[in-house]
Amino acid sequence: MDRVDLTHLIRPGARRSRRRPAGGTSRSTVADYEQRVRGDASLSDLDLDLAKSFLKDTPSGGKPVLDALRDYELVRGNAPDWGITNAALLLFAGTSARHWNPGSGIRVIRAAGTARLVGHRQSVTWMAYAGPPLASAIDEGIRLAREQIGSSEHLRRIFFRDVPEYPEFAWREVVMNAIAHRDYDGIAEIEIVFYDDRVEVTNPGLPLEPFSKTDVNEGRVVYNTRNPLLNRVLKDKKLVSCKASGLVRVFKDMEDSLLVEPEIANNSGRFTVTLYNGPQFATSGPGWSRIVGRLPIDVDQKRMLLACPDGFTEDDYQRLNSVSGDEARRQIQGLVDGDIVTPVTNRGESHCTYYLTPDLDANRWFLEDRIPKLREHFQKHVRLGNVDYREIFGVSYPTARRELDALVEQGFLRAGGRGRALHYLPTMALRKSDP
């Protein structure tokens, strides 16, 4: 769903009731929570050493710590009647004062598969917590999240090198966006949940003005925050930009990394940004990369065949390889001349789509079907015979012999023995997940 439902959003100036843990009620605005002074808090509730360390590289960092806190309006007044704001407690609460903002930590979760199950089918395999205050939770939360980000098998096949599942700026910006703009007037925590195919970053509270994915993509998002004091500190720490460009750049970085477009959603007042680790292109399956690697073509051409084995256009070629139109046409013509692709103009279209030649495409589909099943076989058995091959794929003896010879020629199997003892063993090309 493109447009986030913000119809029930309480805007600045509107007031609400919230039951406190002690049982009393208090009315406050959504946007002023961090700015309110805690009447029962004192300087002893702040970890001033943590505050001094955290603020040292800000414009006020050279001043005595209390003066720096006052510059940022985190504390107000003068000794002995200091006024301690919620923002000060969020950032620098000492151990004894963290009960005031119990939901200001960051929970990082790893869930098996692509869905989070509960009960006896619990899918959470790992969980860690970066506890308050924020001055220490931010670095710890980022560290915990980074440990869950691996290399992308899909993108490695395209770029011929290890590439993270998610661009560094994109996932960090989404996490910092949640920290900077969430609603802290509650006990719900920020959650960063990693699934096999995506990471979801969820925070309490919605943006203070309606916006959509279209607005983000077209750069029409207007900066606004419910936490101006916190954001001023984070900006001076260079952790956020305090501009409306953060999510815009997230979408661009994901696109430039050839990854699926992020999603923005609202679920019962909680705001979620989802980053997917799947590529925009329907990349090829196992075995095909070895065939492409043996073709006498350059790296850009190989990347195109791996990213779009089911057909591509000149625009696809330009975007994937970051080359000019003239260079794209030259390289594509090389593929045509090499009898690797053939141009097809569909009815009603002015541009060509380039498809693999029939023989090459047939070999690709052959490998798409055979390689995964052969890997399964060799996970349980040391060798493969003709009879085993016939049983796995339901083919005749002559077909099995012909296909086994082809797999040997292409480097996926090697033959051993002779006559009735003839059998086949896997090569490294077959065992590797990315031949």
N, C-alpha and C positions, 0 to 999 in steps of 0.2 A: 504494500500500500504506500503510495507516494506521499500523501499529505498526512502529517502527524495530527492526531486528534487532540487539540488543546482547548476544546470547548469548556471543559470544567476547570481550566487553569485559574488559580487565584492570582491575580496580578498585584503589583505593588499598590498599596492603599487599601486593598480588600483585607478583611481580618477574618481570623478563624479561631476556633477553640481547639486546644490540644491538652489531653490529660497527661499530667506529669506522673512519673513513677511513684511519687509520694501520695498521689491521689488528688491533689489540688488541680485547678484549671487556670489557664492564663491565656489571654488573647494577644496575638502579635501578628505583624505582617510577615509574609513570606520573605520579603527582601531585606528586612531589618534585623533578622535573627543574629547575624554575626556582629552587628553594631551595638547591640544592647549590652549594657553594663550589668554584670552580676553583682548584686548588692551584697551577697554573702561571700564573695571571693576576695582574696588579698594577694599581695605579691608573693607570699609564701606558697601559693598554689601554682606559681609559674616556675619552670625550670630555666632560670636566668642564664646558666651556662650554655644550655642548648640554644636559647634565643641569641646569645652573643655569637656562638659559632655559626648559626644559620644565617644571621644578618651581616656577617663580617664582610662579604663581598657585594653588599648593596651600597647605594649612595650614603646611607646613614650608618654604615658599618663601622666607621672610624670613631663614632661617638660613644660615650658611656651607654651601656645597654638600655638603661631606663629612658635616656633621651632618644635613642633609636626607636624604642617601642612607642614613645609619645609622638615622634615624627610620623609614624605609620598609623597613629590614632588607635593603636591596640590597647594602650592604657591612657587614661585621662586624669587630669587634675595634678595634684602635687602631694608630696609626702606630708602627713601620714595618710591622707585621704585619697589614695589612688583608686581610680575606677577601672576595673578589669573587664574588658569586653569578652564576649563569646569568641571573637576572632583570635584574641590572645590565647584563650584556653584551647581553642582548636589547634593552634600552631604549637604552643609551648607548655601545655599543662604538665605539671609534675605528676608523679605516680599517684599521689593521694587525691588529685583533682580530676582524673580521667573519667570518673563516673558521670561527670556532667555531659560529656559527649561520647557515650559508649559506641555510637554507630559511626564514628569518624575514621575507623580503620578500613583496610582494604583486604578483601578475601580473594585469594587466587585458587582456582579449582581446575582440576583436570578430570574430564568425564570421558569414559570409553565410548566409542561409537559416535553417533551423530545426534543422540537424544539423551536427555538427563532423566533417568528413571528413578523411581523411589521404591521403598519397601524391600522385599526380598530380591528385587531386580535392580538394586542400587547400582548405578553406573559410575559414581564418583570413585576414582582410583587414587587421587592425591588431593590434598588440600593444605594450604598454608595461610597464615594470617600476618599482615603487617599492622600492628596495633597502633593506636594513637599515642602521642600527638602527631599531627601531620608533618611537622618538621623532621621527624624520623621515619614516619610511615611512607612518605613519598619515595625516598630512595629504596627502601626495603620492598615496597610494592612493585616498583619498576624492576628490581633485581629478580624477584620471584617470577614475574611475568616473563622476563627475558629467558629464564631457564626453561620455560615451557615451549619456546619457539625453536623448532628444528629447521632442517634444510628441506626445501621443496623438491620432491622427486620430479614433479611435472615440469617445473621451471628449469631444473638441471638438464633435462632432455632438450630444452629449447636453447638455453644459453651456454651449454657445455661447461658449466662451472657450478659450484655450490651457491645457491641463492636462498636467503631466509624465506620462510613461509609467508611472512608479512613484512612490508617495508618498515624499517626502523622508525622513520618519522611518523608513519601512519598509526601504528599501534601506540606509540608513546603519546602522540597528540590526543588520541581518543581517551586514553587513561587520564592524562592531565586535564582534559576538558571535563571529565566526570568529577575530578577532584575540585576543580576551580568553580564549577557552576552548580553543583548539586545542592539540594536542600538539606542543611544540617540540623534542622529543627525536628529531629526524630531519632529513632534507634536503628533504622535500616542502614546497612553498609553498602559500599561499592563492591560489586562482584565482577571479577574477571574470570570467565569460564571458557576453558579451551576444550573444543571438541575436535574430532578427527578432521573435519572439513571447515572449521571456522573458530573464531574467538568472539565472544559476546561480552561487551563491557556495559554494565547496567548500574545506574545511579538513581537515588531517590530525587524526585522533582523534575519538572519539565522546563524547557526553555521559556523565557519570560515573554516571548512573542512568537506567533505562529510562523513556521517556516517549513519548507518541503525539500525533498531531494532535488527537485528542479531548481529551487532557489539556491541551494548549495552549489549545484553544477554550474549555474550561471553567475555565481558570485554576488547574489543579491542579499545575503544574510547580513543583518545589522547587529553589531556587537551590543550585548546587554548582559548583565549578570546580577544575580541576587547577592553576590559576595564581593563588593567592591574593595573592602579592606584587604581581604585575603588575596584577591587578584593583583592588587598593587604590589604586595610583597612578592608574590610569585613572578610577576613581571620583572621586578628589579633583580630577582634571582635568575632571570632568563629561562624560567621553566614554562612560562606561557607568554603569548605575544600581546594579549588583551586587544586583539583585533578580531574582525569577523572572518578572518581568512583561514583559520585552523582546519575546520571541516572541509572547506573548499579544497585546500591542499591535500587533505587525506584522500578525497575522491580522485584527485589528479594523480597522486602517487600510486594509488591502486591501479588506475588505468595505465599509467606509464610502466608499471610492473607486469602488465598483461594479466592482472587478476580481476575476478568478477567484481562488479560494482558493489560497494557496501550498502547495507540496509539501515534505515533509521526507523524506530518503532516506539510506541508508547503502550505500556501495559499496566493499567491500574495506577497511574501516576508515577511509574518508573520509566526512565528514559534509557533505551538500549541502542547502541551502535554495534553492528555486526560486520566483521571483516571476514571474508572468505579466502581460503588459500587455493581455490581452484582457478585454473587459467581461463581467460575469456575464450580461448580457442579450444575446440574438441581435439586434444592432442592424441597422438597415436598410442597404441598399446605396445606391449613388450615384443622385442625382436625387430621391429621396424627401424629403430635407431641404428642397429648394427648394419642393416642393409643401406640406409642413408649414409652412414659413415664410410662405407666402401665405395660410394659413388665419386667419380672424378669431378667434383664441383666445389665451389668455395663455401666458406662458413655461413654467409648470409643465405645462400641457396639451400644449404642443409637445414638451417633454422626454419626456413619457410616450409619445407617438406615435413619437418617434424611437428611444427605447430598446426599446420592446416593440411593434413593428408587427404581430407575430403574435398579439397578445392579452395582456391584463394583468388583474390582480385589484385589488381595493381595497387589499389589503396591499402589493402591488407599488407602487401609487401613493403610499401613505404613506411607504414606505421610500425610494423614489427621490427624492421631493420634500421629505422631512422635514416633513410636514404632519400635522395631527390627522386622526382618522377622519371627523369632521364636515366638515372642509374638503375632504378627499379625495372624500367623497360629493358635495359641492356642485360641485366642479370636474368630476367624472366626469359628473354629470347635465348639465352644460353641454355636454359632448361628445355626449351622447345627444340632447339637444334640438337640437343643431346638425346632426344627421344625419351625424355623423362616426364614431361607434361605436354598436354595438348590443349589449345585454346578452344573454348566453346562459347558462343554468343547466344544467350537465351532470348526467346521471343520477347520483344518489347523492351529490351535492355540495350544500352549503347556501349556497354563495356563487356569485356571478356571475363569469363571465369576459367581458371586453369586447373585442369584435373590430371591426375596421374594417368599415364598411358595404360591400356588394358592389361598388359603382361605384368607391369610393375604393381598395379593395383591388386591384381589377382594374387600376387606373391605376398603383398601386405596382408590381405585378408586371410590367406593361408596361415601366416605366422600369428595373426591375431587369435586364431582359433587353436592352433597347435601348441604354441609355446607355453601358455599358462597350464594346460593339462599335462604336458610333459614335466613341467616343474613339480606339479603335485605328485606325479608318479615317482620321480626321483627323490622326493622327500621321504618316501616309504621303502623304495627299492634301490638296490645298487646298480642294476643293469636293466636294459630294455631289449626284449626280443621281438621278432616280427609278429608272433602270436599276441604278445602284449599290446603292440601297437594296433593290431586289428580289433582287439577287444575294446580298447579305449575309444577309437574313432569310428568303429563300425564300417571298415573298408575291407576290400578284398586283398588277397595276398599280393597280386601284382601292383595294386595301388599302394599298399603299404611299403613294398620294396622301393617303388619309385619315389615316394615321399621321403622315406628314410635316407635314400641316396641324396636327395635334394637338401635335406637338413645337414647331412655330413658335408656336402659341398659348400654350404653357406656357413659352416663353422659352428653349428649348434650341437652336433653330436660327433662322436668319433667311433669308428667301427673296431670291434675286437673279435678275435677268433675267426674260424673259417667253417664253411659248410654248415652242418647242423649246429655247430657251436657258435655261429655268428651272432653277435649281440652288439649293443650300442651303449656307450657311456656318455654322460653329459660333459660338455666343455664349460669353461668359465663363462663363455658367452651365454649359455643357457642358464647357468646358476645365478648370474648377476641380475639384479632387479632392473638395471639400466644397461643393456648390452652395448 
